[in-house]
Amino acid sequence: MARVVFWDVDTQYDFMMPDGKLYVPDAERIIPSLKRLTDFAHRRGVRIVASADDHVPGHRELSDRPDWKETFPPHCMRGTPGQKKIPETALQNPLVIEPDPLARGDLERRVRTHQGDILFHKHWFDVFTNPNVEPALEILAPDDVVLYGVALDVCDRYAIEGLLARRPPPPAASFGRFFLPGPTDVHPDVLAAMQRPMIGHRSSAMEELLRGMAPRLGALCRTARPVLVGTASATGFMEMAVRNGVRRRALSVVNGAFSERFANMVLAADKECVRLDVPLGCAVEPDMLRDALRRTPVDAVTMVHSETSTGVLQDVAALAAVAREFDDVLVLVDAVTSVAGSPVEPDAWGLDFTFTGSQKALALPPGLALGVASTRMLERANTLPGRGLYFDLVGFEKATAKCQPTNTPAVSLLYALDAQLDRIAAEGGVEARWRRHEAMRMRVEEWSAERGIAYVPREGRRSWTVSCLTLPAGKDSKAVVGGVKAQGWVIGSGYGALKDTTIRIGHMGDHTVAALDELLDLVGRTLA
């Protein structure tokens, strides 16, 4: 009910003022701070929950011979000035709840309908001896409690310990609700695999691990070539593509934020970049690429298969076929949100360098990059200076051939990759994984058509892993994403120029149509 409450413990005259019956030394010095806290809460609409001693003769806490542990001299006697709260911490329209037990329904009605602060009277120093405090706390269900007072050794301590003892356990992480367009959910079995003990990166155990993964990586990436695995983000292998594949000038197909990054990478590597731009939400078609290549000689083409910022899936097979019509033009492909989520065929399509990242459709934690280089790409790399050291393709190929890492790898992520390759095989291989992703894309298409919510890309050019949807007029992505998050689910807002007007649903990795249906139902209610 309440995200934050302020909890005022017994800021009453008898405790706060030097002439009070049970004065806490120097308590008056914090009165200005207590006033600031009270004023802040009332300005910001934060509910104050307060406690106050409300004694009459005979209460077990009162004694003429106090032990100062469980009994104290008479104080805060009902009807006396000392029982009142000091003016600086005065409550607004307080709902006073006495220590007499209330029926749960009656208490809940009072708490939920009341618009002001709450004051619990108590007959002993522990506020939780008022039997209505605990159920009221359950009704309020605050995420955070800001507690303040003066009697730290007694009343405050009991309140703090009582609140901590009744604090609800943190919710268990719910797998299958994290639909961000990357990183995406990681299956508990994969996370568990990461807890295996470390091994040396030059050990026989590391060689066995990499050798054992090699055929499964080839099946995943649909290639007979070695699959390179590096400890880096996919952007690292984007730099590898440029430094090892562009001789002098590249044509960059730009249709979104990540293809823009690819073009900028060409410039960062001191190469010439010729751009072929299309509007956001559009794909470059084969004739457009052919015309551009006829006008401008280049030695490489960069492109993004599945543009995560807009949800556009380009026809890379057709674009690569066009590029191969021109002599000595390499095809460099960012397949970050397509590998393992939709068909990607480096060998069959004639792609010269294809790369992805672990945190997308592979459904691993971020930190690994995977790539496949053609023989043409390797031959080109051997002729180029300035390949760098960490992303030197020639060095990567040599190390991979020996089942060795080039540098100290993220060992735990390799364990995760090994476990996930087994899970993909058990699912029916990468083709079965593609079918599940296609089914999720088709489900979003059905849902959006039923509700008249437009896709950013046109039909036939929609990613199988990321759906980018235009929000109805008057709806804001921040509010929609926040509304979904409040229910324990995560989606992405738009990216760049589309940030405020679109949402992105990352239905990739190990997500299912069933979980997607739950999410879409929630999104629909949020938009209503």
C-alpha positions in Angstrom: 0.0 0.0 0.0 2.8 2.5 1.0 6.2 2.5 -0.5 7.8 4.5 2.4 6.5 5.4 5.8 8.1 7.6 8.5 7.9 5.9 11.9 7.9 8.4 14.8 8.7 6.7 18.2 7.3 8.5 21.2 8.3 12.1 20.5 6.3 13.2 23.5 6.8 16.1 26.0 7.8 13.9 28.9 10.7 12.4 26.9 11.7 15.4 24.9 11.8 18.4 27.3 14.1 19.0 30.3 11.1 19.3 32.7 9.5 16.2 31.3 8.8 13.3 33.7 11.2 10.9 31.9 13.4 13.3 30.1 16.1 11.8 27.8 19.2 14.0 28.2 19.8 16.4 25.3 16.7 15.2 23.5 15.7 18.8 22.8 18.8 19.2 20.7 17.3 17.0 17.9 13.9 18.8 17.8 14.9 20.9 14.8 15.8 17.7 12.9 12.5 16.1 14.0 10.6 19.1 12.7 12.4 18.9 9.3 11.5 15.2 9.0 7.9 15.8 9.9 7.5 18.8 7.5 9.2 16.8 4.7 6.8 13.9 5.2 3.8 16.2 5.1 5.0 18.1 2.1 5.7 15.0 0.1 2.6 13.0 1.1 4.6 10.4 3.1 2.4 8.9 5.8 3.8 9.1 9.4 3.1 6.2 11.7 3.7 7.2 15.3 3.6 5.6 18.6 2.8 7.3 22.0 2.8 6.1 25.6 -0.7 6.5 27.0 -0.5 5.5 30.7 -2.9 5.3 33.6 -2.1 4.2 37.1 -1.6 0.5 37.4 0.1 -0.1 34.0 2.8 -2.7 34.5 5.5 -0.3 33.1 5.0 2.2 35.9 6.6 1.8 39.3 7.6 4.0 42.2 10.7 1.8 42.6 11.7 1.3 38.9 14.4 -1.1 37.7 14.9 1.1 34.6 14.8 -1.9 32.4 11.1 -3.0 32.4 9.7 -0.5 34.9 10.0 3.3 35.0 8.6 6.2 37.0 5.2 7.4 36.1 5.3 9.4 32.8 3.1 10.2 29.8 0.0 9.9 32.0 -3.3 10.2 30.0 -4.7 13.7 29.9 -1.5 15.4 31.1 0.6 17.8 29.0 3.6 15.4 29.2 1.6 12.8 27.3 1.2 15.1 24.3 3.5 15.0 21.3 5.7 18.1 20.9 4.4 20.7 18.5 7.3 20.1 16.0 6.2 16.5 15.4 2.4 17.1 15.4 0.5 14.7 13.2 -1.9 15.6 10.5 -5.4 14.2 11.0 -4.2 11.2 12.9 -6.1 7.9 13.0 -5.7 6.9 16.7 -5.5 3.1 17.2 -5.8 2.0 20.8 -4.4 -1.3 22.2 -7.8 -3.0 22.2 -7.8 -5.7 19.5 -9.7 -4.8 16.3 -11.2 -7.2 13.8 -8.9 -7.5 10.8 -11.6 -6.3 8.4 -12.4 -3.3 10.5 -8.8 -2.4 10.9 -8.1 -2.8 7.2 -11.0 -0.6 6.3 -9.9 2.1 8.7 -6.3 2.1 7.5 -7.0 1.9 3.8 -9.6 4.7 3.8 -7.9 7.1 6.2 -6.1 10.0 4.5 -3.9 11.2 7.4 -1.2 9.9 9.7 -1.6 7.0 12.2 -1.0 7.1 15.9 -0.7 3.9 18.0 -1.3 4.3 21.7 0.6 1.8 23.9 0.6 0.8 27.6 4.1 -0.6 27.6 7.3 0.6 25.9 7.2 -2.1 23.1 4.8 -0.7 20.4 4.1 -4.3 19.2 2.2 -4.9 22.5 -0.5 -3.0 20.8 -2.1 -6.0 19.0 -3.2 -3.9 16.1 0.3 -2.8 15.0 1.4 -6.0 13.3 -1.7 -6.4 11.1 -1.7 -2.7 10.3 1.9 -3.0 9.2 0.9 -5.9 6.9 -1.8 -3.7 5.5 0.5 -0.8 4.9 3.2 -3.2 3.4 5.9 -0.5 3.2 9.0 -1.1 1.1 11.0 1.1 3.5 10.6 2.5 7.0 12.4 5.6 8.2 12.4 5.4 12.0 13.3 8.2 14.5 13.0 8.9 18.2 15.1 9.4 21.3 14.9 6.5 23.7 17.3 4.4 21.7 17.9 1.9 24.5 14.2 1.1 25.1 11.3 2.2 22.9 13.2 2.8 19.7 15.2 -0.5 20.1 12.0 -2.5 20.6 10.4 -0.8 17.5 13.5 -1.4 15.4 13.8 -5.0 16.4 10.1 -5.6 16.0 10.1 -4.2 12.5 13.2 -6.2 11.5 11.6 -9.4 12.9 8.5 -8.9 10.9 10.2 -7.8 7.7 8.9 -10.0 4.9 11.6 -12.2 3.2 12.9 -10.9 -0.1 10.9 -12.3 -3.0 12.5 -15.2 -4.8 13.8 -14.3 -8.2 11.1 -15.2 -10.7 12.6 -16.7 -13.8 10.6 -15.9 -17.0 9.6 -12.4 -16.3 12.6 -10.4 -17.5 11.7 -9.5 -21.1 14.3 -6.8 -21.7 15.8 -6.8 -25.2 19.0 -8.0 -23.6 20.4 -9.0 -21.3 17.7 -11.5 -20.9 16.7 -14.1 -18.2 19.3 -16.8 -17.4 17.9 -20.2 -16.5 18.7 -21.3 -12.9 20.5 -24.4 -14.2 22.8 -22.2 -16.2 23.5 -20.0 -13.2 24.2 -23.1 -11.1 26.8 -24.3 -13.6 28.8 -21.1 -13.0 29.5 -22.2 -9.4 31.9 -24.9 -10.5 35.5 -24.4 -9.2 38.0 -22.4 -11.2 40.5 -24.1 -13.6 43.7 -22.7 -15.1 43.3 -21.1 -18.5 46.3 -23.0 -19.8 45.4 -26.3 -18.2 44.3 -29.5 -19.8 40.9 -29.0 -18.2 40.5 -25.8 -20.1 41.5 -27.5 -23.3 39.0 -30.3 -22.7 36.2 -27.8 -22.0 36.8 -25.8 -25.2 37.3 -29.0 -27.3 34.1 -30.4 -25.9 32.1 -27.3 -26.8 33.5 -26.9 -30.4 31.2 -29.2 -32.2 28.1 -27.9 -30.4 29.1 -24.4 -31.1 29.4 -25.2 -34.8 25.9 -26.7 -34.7 24.6 -23.6 -32.9 26.2 -21.2 -35.4 25.6 -23.3 -38.5 29.2 -23.4 -39.6 32.0 -25.8 -40.4 34.4 -23.0 -39.5 35.8 -22.6 -35.9 33.6 -20.6 -33.6 35.6 -18.0 -31.8 34.8 -17.3 -28.2 36.2 -14.2 -26.4 35.7 -12.5 -23.1 34.2 -9.3 -24.3 30.9 -7.7 -25.2 29.7 -8.1 -28.7 31.0 -4.6 -29.4 34.5 -6.0 -29.0 33.9 -8.4 -31.8 32.4 -5.6 -33.8 35.8 -3.9 -33.5 37.4 -7.2 -34.5 35.3 -7.2 -37.6 36.4 -3.8 -38.7 40.0 -3.9 -37.8 40.5 -7.3 -39.4 38.0 -7.0 -42.3 38.1 -3.4 -43.7 41.1 -2.6 -45.8 40.3 1.1 -46.7 36.7 1.8 -47.1 33.4 0.2 -45.9 29.8 0.7 -46.8 27.8 0.8 -43.7 24.1 -0.1 -43.9 22.5 2.1 -41.2 18.9 1.6 -40.0 19.1 2.0 -36.3 21.3 2.6 -33.2 23.5 -0.5 -33.5 24.1 -0.2 -37.2 25.1 3.4 -36.4 27.6 2.0 -33.9 29.0 -0.2 -36.6 29.5 2.8 -38.9 31.1 4.7 -36.1 33.4 1.8 -35.4 34.7 2.0 -39.0 35.6 5.7 -38.5 37.1 4.9 -35.1 39.5 2.4 -36.8 40.6 5.2 -39.2 38.8 3.7 -42.2 36.6 5.5 -44.6 32.9 5.0 -44.1 30.2 5.4 -46.8 26.7 5.3 -45.3 23.5 3.8 -46.7 20.9 5.2 -44.4 17.2 4.3 -44.3 14.6 5.7 -41.8 14.1 4.1 -38.4 11.9 1.0 -38.7 13.0 0.3 -42.3 15.3 -2.3 -43.7 17.8 -1.9 -46.6 16.6 -3.9 -49.5 18.9 -5.8 -52.0 18.3 -3.3 -54.9 19.2 -0.4 -52.6 22.5 -2.1 -51.6 23.3 -3.0 -55.2 22.8 0.6 -56.4 25.0 1.9 -53.6 27.8 -0.6 -54.3 27.7 0.4 -58.0 28.2 4.1 -57.1 31.0 3.7 -54.6 33.8 1.2 -54.6 34.3 -0.4 -51.1 36.1 -3.4 -49.8 33.6 -4.3 -47.0 29.9 -3.9 -46.1 28.7 -3.7 -42.5 25.2 -4.5 -41.5 23.0 -5.5 -38.5 20.8 -8.5 -39.0 18.3 -7.9 -36.1 18.4 -4.2 -35.2 17.6 -4.3 -31.5 16.7 -0.6 -31.3 13.8 -0.9 -33.8 13.0 -4.6 -34.0 13.9 -4.7 -37.8 15.1 -8.0 -39.2 17.0 -7.5 -42.5 17.3 -10.1 -45.3 20.9 -10.7 -44.7 21.0 -13.7 -47.0 19.8 -11.5 -50.0 22.1 -8.6 -49.0 25.1 -10.8 -48.7 24.3 -12.3 -52.2 24.3 -8.8 -53.6 27.6 -7.9 -51.9 29.2 -11.1 -53.4 28.4 -9.8 -56.9 31.2 -7.3 -56.3 34.8 -8.5 -56.2 36.7 -8.5 -52.9 33.8 -7.1 -50.8 33.6 -8.7 -47.4 30.3 -9.0 -45.6 30.5 -8.2 -41.9 27.3 -8.9 -39.9 26.2 -8.0 -36.4 23.9 -10.9 -35.5 23.7 -10.1 -31.8 20.0 -10.5 -31.4 19.5 -13.1 -34.1 22.0 -16.0 -33.5 20.2 -18.7 -31.6 16.9 -16.9 -32.0 16.3 -16.9 -35.8 18.1 -18.5 -38.8 21.6 -17.3 -39.3 23.7 -19.2 -41.8 27.3 -17.9 -42.1 28.5 -20.6 -44.4 25.3 -21.0 -46.6 24.8 -17.2 -46.9 28.5 -16.4 -47.6 29.0 -14.2 -44.6 32.6 -13.2 -43.9 32.3 -12.3 -40.3 29.3 -13.0 -38.0 29.3 -12.1 -34.4 26.9 -12.2 -31.4 26.9 -11.7 -27.6 26.1 -14.1 -24.9 23.4 -12.1 -23.2 20.8 -12.2 -26.0 19.1 -15.2 -27.5 21.8 -17.5 -26.1 20.4 -16.5 -22.7 23.7 -16.3 -20.8 25.0 -13.6 -18.6 26.8 -10.8 -20.4 30.5 -11.0 -21.0 31.1 -13.4 -23.9 31.3 -12.6 -27.6 31.1 -15.4 -30.3 32.2 -15.0 -33.9 32.7 -16.9 -37.1 35.2 -15.8 -39.8 35.3 -17.0 -43.3 38.5 -18.1 -45.0 38.3 -14.8 -47.1 38.1 -12.9 -43.8 41.2 -14.6 -42.4 43.1 -14.1 -45.6 42.2 -10.4 -45.5 43.2 -10.1 -41.8 46.7 -11.5 -42.6 47.3 -8.6 -44.9 46.2 -5.8 -42.6 48.3 -3.9 -40.2 46.8 -2.4 -37.1 44.7 -5.4 -36.2 45.5 -4.6 -32.5 46.3 -7.3 -30.0 43.2 -8.3 -28.0 41.0 -8.5 -31.1 43.5 -9.8 -33.5 41.6 -12.3 -35.6 44.7 -14.2 -36.7 45.7 -14.8 -33.1 42.1 -15.9 -32.2 42.0 -18.4 -35.0 45.4 -19.9 -34.0 44.4 -20.2 -30.3 41.0 -21.6 -31.2 42.6 -24.3 -33.4 44.6 -25.4 -30.3 41.5 -25.3 -28.1 43.2 -22.5 -26.1 41.9 -19.1 -25.0 43.9 -16.1 -26.3 43.9 -14.5 -22.8 42.6 -15.3 -19.4 38.9 -16.0 -20.1 35.8 -15.6 -17.9 35.9 -19.2 -16.8 32.5 -19.2 -15.1 30.9 -17.9 -18.3 32.4 -20.7 -20.2 30.8 -23.1 -17.8 27.5 -21.4 -18.4 28.0 -21.7 -22.2 28.8 -25.3 -21.9 25.6 -26.0 -19.8 23.5 -23.9 -22.2 24.7 -25.8 -25.2 23.6 -29.0 -23.6 20.2 -27.4 -22.9 19.8 -26.3 -26.5 20.6 -29.8 -27.7 18.0 -31.3 -25.3 15.5 -28.8 -26.7 15.9 -30.3 -30.1 18.8 -28.2 -31.4 19.0 -24.7 -32.7 16.2 -25.3 -35.3 13.7 -26.0 -32.4 15.0 -22.9 -30.7 14.3 -20.9 -33.9 10.7 -22.3 -34.0 10.0 -21.3 -30.5 11.3 -17.7 -31.2 9.2 -17.5 -34.3 6.1 -18.6 -32.4 6.8 -15.8 -29.9 7.1 -13.2 -32.6 3.9 -14.5 -34.2 2.1 -14.3 -30.9 3.0 -10.6 -30.4 1.9 -10.0 -34.0 -1.5 -11.5 -33.2 -1.8 -9.6 -30.0 -0.9 -6.2 -31.5 -3.3 -6.7 -34.4 -6.1 -7.5 -32.0 -5.5 -4.3 -30.1 -4.6 -2.0 -33.0 -1.1 -1.4 -31.7 1.3 -0.8 -34.6 4.7 -2.5 -35.1 7.5 -0.2 -36.0 8.8 -2.5 -38.8 6.6 -3.7 -41.5 5.4 -7.3 -41.8 8.1 -9.6 -43.1 10.9 -7.4 -41.6 10.2 -8.1 -37.9 12.8 -9.6 -35.6 12.0 -12.9 -34.1 13.6 -11.9 -30.8 12.6 -8.2 -30.3 9.2 -6.6 -30.9 9.2 -2.8 -31.1 5.7 -1.4 -30.8 4.3 2.1 -31.2 2.3 3.2 -28.2 -1.2 4.6 -28.7 -1.5 8.4 -28.7 -1.3 9.8 -25.1 0.6 6.8 -23.8 4.2 7.3 -22.6 6.8 4.5 -22.6 8.1 5.4 -19.1 4.6 5.0 -17.6 4.0 1.7 -19.4 7.4 0.2 -18.5 6.9 1.4 -14.9 3.5 -0.1 -14.7 4.7 -3.4 -15.9 7.7 -3.3 -13.5 5.4 -2.6 -10.6 3.8 -6.0 -11.3 7.2 -7.8 -11.2 7.9 -7.9 -15.0 10.5 -6.1 -17.1 10.2 -4.8 -20.7 12.2 -2.1 -22.5 11.3 1.4 -23.5 12.1 2.6 -26.9 15.6 3.5 -27.9 17.1 6.8 -29.1 14.6 8.9 -31.0 11.9 6.3 -30.4 12.4 6.3 -26.6 9.2 7.9 -25.5 6.8 6.6 -28.1 7.6 2.9 -28.3 8.2 -0.1 -26.1 10.4 -3.1 -26.8 9.7 -6.7 -25.7 12.6 -9.0 -25.8 11.1 -12.4 -26.3 14.4 -14.2 -26.6 16.5 -16.8 -25.0 14.6 -19.3 -22.8 11.3 -17.5 -22.7 8.1 -19.3 -23.8 4.9 -18.4 -25.5 3.0 -19.1 -22.2 5.1 -16.6 -20.2 4.8 -14.1 -23.1 1.0 -14.5 -23.0 1.0 -13.5 -19.3 3.2 -10.5 -20.1 1.0 -9.3 -23.0 -2.1 -9.6 -20.8 -0.4 -7.3 -18.3 0.8 -4.9 -21.0 -2.8 -4.7 -22.3 -4.1 -3.9 -18.8 -1.5 -1.2 -18.4 -2.4 0.4 -21.7 -6.1 0.3 -20.9 
